[in-house]
Amino acid sequence: MKYTKALPWLPALLALGACDGETEKQTPRLEAVTVSCTPTQVVAGQSAQCSASATDQEGAPFAVSAFTWTSSDSARAQVDASGGVRAQAAGPLTIRASATSGGITRQGEASLTVSDRPATVHAAPITASETWRLADSPHEVRGQLSVSTGATLTLEPGVVVRFAPDAELRVQGALLAPGSAQAPVQLLGVALTPGSWRGLVFSASGSASSLSHVSVQGCGAPSGEGACLSLRDSAAPLLQDVSVRQSGSVGVLADASSGFGPGSSRLSVSDSVGVAVRMSANLAGSLPSSSSFSGNAADAVELSGNVTRSQAWSGSFLVPETLRVEGTLTTGITLTITAGSVLRFAPRAEMLVGYDENLASLVVEGTAAAPVRFTADAASPQPGHWRGVYVASEMTTSSRLAHATFEYAGAEGALAGTRANLSIGGICETCVTLTDVTVQKSSGPGLVLHSPLNPESARLTSRDNGQYALSIAPRLVPLIAKDSTFSGNALGIELMAGSVGVSQTWPNLGLPYVITNFVYVGSESPPTLTLAPGTEVRFAPGAFLSVGTRVGNFPGKLIAQGTAQAPIRFVPDAASPAPGYWRGLHFGRADGSRLEHVEISHGGGTGEPGIYRLYGAGNLNIYREIGPFFTHTRFTWAKDCAITGSPGTRDDETSVNTDFFLPEYANSFANNGFDGQCDS
């Protein structure tokens, strides 16, 4: 008998073959999406439900996290996130669902046919209350249909109302359209094109009408009111979740007496040929909250008229001309601009708050994440596009501007007479607070201050302005907002003509102070003006600084103590000035003044003596003997004398006998018309 010896490696080989077979079984992956709709044929105004399922490469069910639904023609039917289809107009269409898993996306589709059903036609005026029912959809309006005073038209949820070419629905009574997210009310043109029908007009006063989850589409024919949705004659309908789409003109138009009812919210305006909304500025506070605009000629609310009552604005606004915010001479109002809002100004437009003593306050409530912008209405804005914002501060007003940007202003012709992004005037002390405010790209100054800021003001940024970073009254220098920054401005800080009547210090802000006319330091209670080391004061042609008056009892004191490393400079505001460019420094009743490590050049210009009768024509001019009050001072390029001193021959003067060029005073001179000391 013959035996075959078993091979010891055979079991292992069989086991290995079994393992290879198991690895050939692939991990399931998304391969196909299948879509079905029930029913497959619907009548316009009805609904269908579509469902989707996914399979893997073996045809087995495959689980996905979600399907994304789309309609091939949203004008004919719209599909929601769960596959629910709302048919709107007749014609074939495709409903698609897509899913993604493991980086693989697959899409399936199903055909759906929408057919017209006979419309319920409405052509006669509605003189008694009636209801248009979903069961009778679609409804069709022909001609200009009106809801008479005292009558109420109710549209059931889900109702579709079509409008024949040039048709209109004018509500003189009331319109109630209580749609829902699942069953919206639709008002659309038969032709499904922008401007095919006139629109919906509310012309009854008050808020008797109420619309919820209503879509208004394809209206705004030129023959109508000029908008898809029009409010007039003190109308104030309550609108919630109302969308206005594809207007052939303005989206929503409200006359000077009309606005939106209290509680209105979520107005959506899209794809209008004109601006999204046009309405009175005095009723802009009634704009529905959380409104949104997209695809319109201008995604904003265009304002007209003035603001005469307190209100809050939220959103994007267009200001086409001068906008006044004004109460009365005795009763003030407050306009509040909320975070993230934008005001765009047309060429030469401006905003006046409290102008002509009409009391008003401006409150800007921007945040770091959502600042408020006052800017130009231009695709490529340039400095000087509009005139700027003027805020008048009065004793009974209190304006606060936080996290706001003012830009591209400075156009000529402002009623307040300034050419700045932002101007603050009035008689109130500390009635305006600026916090995190930016003024930039003006063709004139960044900010003009005629009245003081609240001491709590902080972090003003002035940059890239065509003239001065700031233009302010001299007495207000200490109240420049703390922690301010300045960069890229053409000029320094302008000190307008005025006086310093209380003691104060001018800090060295890293850019020059520019006196464009004159500054007087003096009062019945003698003030002291102190300049920080390194400060530079420049002078425009004919400008001067006078300390203590020559005539009258208004003494003052100047303390300008620089250092050898950081001298204080009094110089012309010009790159290549001639001697006598400005009128120099003048000291009258100035006992206690002290100048040390100071440079003075190109003074000595002459001009009208003025009310204080200044005659001196040197870099520095002294009218009363006050002793050797300056040392380590250098005088250059005076037109005539480096220094003039009074001989004491005129009224209210005393003879100046100090020889300021004694070696112990360490003063020096060069290139003056006369390098020495003369009589004035």
Secondary structure by P-SEA (a helix, b strand, c coil): cbbbbbbcaaaaaaaaaaaaaaaccccccccbbbbbcccccccccbbbbbbbbbbccccccccccbbbbbbcccccccccccbbbbbccbbbbbbbbbbbcccbbbbbbbbbbbbbccccccccccccccccccccccbbbcccccccccbbbbbccbbbbbbcccbbbbbccbbbbbccccbbbbbbbccccccccccbbbccccccbbbcbbbbccccccccccccbbbccbbbbbbcbbbbcccccccbbbcccccccccccbbbbcccccccbbbbcccccccccbbbbccccccbbbbccccccccccccbbbbccbbbbcccccbbbbbbbccbbbbbbccccccccccccccbbbbbbccccbbbbbccccccccccccbbbbbbbcccbbbbbcbbbbcccccccccccccccbbbbccccccbbbcbbbbcccccccbbbcccccccccbbbbcccccccbbbcccccccccccccccccccccccccccccbbbbbccccbbbbbccbbbbccccbbbbbbcccbbbbbccccccccccccccccbbbbbcccccbbbbbccccccccccccccbbbcccccbbbcbbbbcccccccccccccccccccbbbccccccccccbbbcccccccbbbbcccccccccccccccccccccccccccccccccc
